[in-house]
Amino acid sequence: MNSVNVFELKELIDSKKDFQLIDVREKNEFEVCDLGGILIPLNTIPDNIDKISKEKMVVVHCRSGKRSASAIQYLEQNFGFKNLYNLEGGILAWADEIDDSMPKY
């Protein structure tokens, strides 16, 4: 599985690279803190395949990296995606390494 760390994601954001950021956490988690991505909770992935780009880089994240890894496995195995990257450590790593003002839960 492809992955990026939080420093690589920050560079993608800062350089305004054309990529898609997908958050597979639940709505209540998204309301606590978010990275500005599209919210598609893990259990709704099958109903939202059309919202996920197959043309550009897609970074998928969750709280720690486990749910996003599950989402990526599902999408690769069932829908042939080859452009997905898991955010290592999830939003917790972002809060630890990039933005210490971000609430952790």
N, C-alpha and C positions, 0 to 999 in steps of 0.2 A: 504494500500500500504506500502510495506517495504521501509525503507529509511536509509541512513547513513548521518552523518554530515561530515564536512570537516576534522575534527580531525580523525575520523574513516577512511576516505579515505586516509589521509596521512599515517596512520599506515599500511593500506593495501599495499600502495606503498612502504613504507620504509622497511616493512618486506618481500617484494617480494612475497607476496601471489599470488597464481595463480587465477587471476580473469580477467574479461574483462571490459574495460572502453569504453563506447560509448558516443560520443558527438553528440547531435541532432541539434546543431546550424547550421546556414548556412555557406558556405565556406568562405565568406568574414569575418564573425565573428571569425571563426577558425584561419584565418590568422592574426588577431589582437593578440590573445593569445589562448593557448591551454594547456591541462593537459596531453597530450601524448596519448589520446585515439584514437579510430577509429572514423572518421567522417562519420556519416550517417544522413544527414539532415532529419528533421522530415517528410517532404513530400516524402522522398524516402524510408521510412521504409518498406512499403509493397513490394517494389522491392528488398529488402535486408534482408529478414527474414533469409536466409541461412547463413548470416554473424554473426548472434547473437547466442551465445552459449546457449544451454539448459542444459548443464552439469555442468557448474561452475557458480559462483557468477558473476552477471553482474551489474555494476553500470552505470546508465544512467544519463547524465547531460546536462544542457543547460546554459543559462545566469543566470536565477533566480530560476529555478526549475519547472516552469509551463509547458513548452514544453516537458520536460523529463517526467513529470507526465502524460501528455497526451499520450506520446509514450508508457509508461508502461501500462496504462489502455487499450490501443488498443491491445498491444501484449498479455496481460493476457486474455482479453475477446475473442479475435479472434484466438489466436494460442496456448493458454494454458500454457504460460510461468509462472513459479512459482519461478524463481531465480533472479528476477529483483529488484534493489534497486535504489530509486531516491536520487540524491545528494541534500540535503536540502540547499536551498539558491543558488544553482548553482555555476558557476564560480565567480560570484560577492562575495559570501561568502568566497570562496577560497582566492580571492584577499584581502579581509578584514581581514581574520583570519590567513592565512598561509603565503601568499607571497605578501607583500605590494608593491613589485616592478612590479607586474603584472598589465598591463594596464587595466583600466576599461572603458567601453563604454556604 
